[in-house]
Amino acid sequence: MSDLQKEVSELERKSATAARLFDIRRIIGGLFVVYGVIVTIAGITASDADLKKAEDININLWTGLGMLALGLFFLGWLWLRPVVAPGAEDEA
């Protein structure tokens, strides 16, 4: 293998790693999970005055659980359908 071919294969490997690392599903899913945990904890620790403001609906709890579900959906989607690097399709 020539030096040029080795360099090209190394760049393709780095490109595939970058594509997996910066997949938008990972970023969105991670952020929704983190914020979902925070909002769910805020909903669990809500006072009676907070519940009275929202007509006895614990909106923080329900919103936090929804955010957790959406974040886990994105991370599950990423796990079930990983990113395929542009050069890997030609080799397969």
KAGIDA-V705691 format. One line per field, one symbol per residue. burial: # if it has 16 or more other ideal C-beta (glycine too) atoms within 10 Angstrom, else .. A space follows every 10 residues. Layout:
burial = ???
This chain:
burial = .......... .....#.... ..#.##.##. .##..#..## .##..#.... #......### #.##..##.. #..##..#.. ..#.#..... ..
